[in-house]
């Protein structure tokens, strides 16, 4: 993008440790706000309650993630706990976080009374994020995974068919796909004879990007309208804002639900919301009202990018689906983020960080087999989705700056976290000798005890 805009290349730097810190953005925000180390909660979460694994009658663990107050209402109705619903201490998330032990103790007793599958059915009826904990053997055969082709086979001429996590974002006009990697020397003669060929999906028609001096970054002059709440969409728009884009965050009348995550920092707003929504402008709209929808259309007529998570079915009811808005603004890049993908039995079901980790086998790499699952501390599904959404948006922006055309970018959270497992799918394909990656199927690796503390060694090269 910088080369298209200014005609010159640049040098970029991306330290791995910096990326490791960035993916922990939500946890770090809590630490910086309180100055205290975050407690280890096993499968639990410091910012939302209830959001952990519960043991059921059949000795199976169930991931339950209440991330909105409306889902707390659905949970209480699904499990027949009217007294919890009526308790004023538990109405909002900050109150539930404050009374974590009492709530979780009560829920533990309730979930032990029925099998896990029973609770899955009841909670999904009420649109509460829930999932069983799956492993590598079962994930590829899940109907949701197959319907969205989150894991795809690729045929190699020398070794046969291998499974890969599919690319989690798709672009409507410049689609991306997986193909086999080359064998060493496979294309040497072709490159020598023909060179590298023409790169890019379509020929450039000119330059259609912003002009003038760059004051804030390569995306200076780009306008983003962000309709999302939570982590995935807001972190994606934050990355665009940090690159210089003007981001207008549109909240519903009651505000982004992450305002109530964790203990309040100021004005009854939690640290996570402040951290994810800096460098942005704000506006509140009720899209159920015609006048507010017209105001959104005004914003979008001058915008380059829209990020939404309601899905095309609801957006179509509101007259805000991609096909409709593209007629008014053909250069609009419209990004849709979904929890489980656009097809399959879970396409209309909500998700949470823990339920997505449970569906991807991440917890099996932590903790001790047979005991309570341990979630990955960083929000791997949510913030990982942010990265892939940003990849798709920037790819679409590159195409727009070359051709003037916008397009529809779609990305799913389940597809994103399965894609992160990358090499793990290959490692389980008919291995000669495989004992698991890191802690998979074995006790946790505690490292080596030095004089003052333990250290972890991980040599990956012979020299």
Buried (B, 14 or more C-beta within 10 A) or exposed (E): BBEBBEEEEEEEEEEEEEEEEBBBBBBBBBBEBBEEEBEEBBBBBBBBBBBBBBBBEEEBBBBBBBBBBBBBBBBBBBBEBEEBBEBEEBBBBBBBBBBBEBBBEBBEEBBEEBBBEBBBEBBBEBBBBBBBBBEBEEBBEBEBBEBBEBBBEBEEEEEEEBBBBBBBBBBBBBEEEEEBEEEEEEEEEEEEEEEEEEEEBEEEEEEBBBEEEBEBBBBBBBBBBBBBBBBBBBBBBBBBBBBBBBBBBBBBEEBBBBBBBBBBBEEEBBBBBBBBBEBBEEEEBEBEEEEBBEBBBEBBEEBBBBBBBBBBEBBBEBEBBBEEBBEEBEBBBBBBBBBBBBBBEBBBBBBBBBBBBBBBBBBBBBBEEEEBBBBBBBBBBBBBBBBBBBBBBBBBBBBBBBBBBBBBBBBBBBBBBBBBBEEBBEBBBEEEEEEBBEBBEEEEEEEEEEEEEEEEEEEEEEE
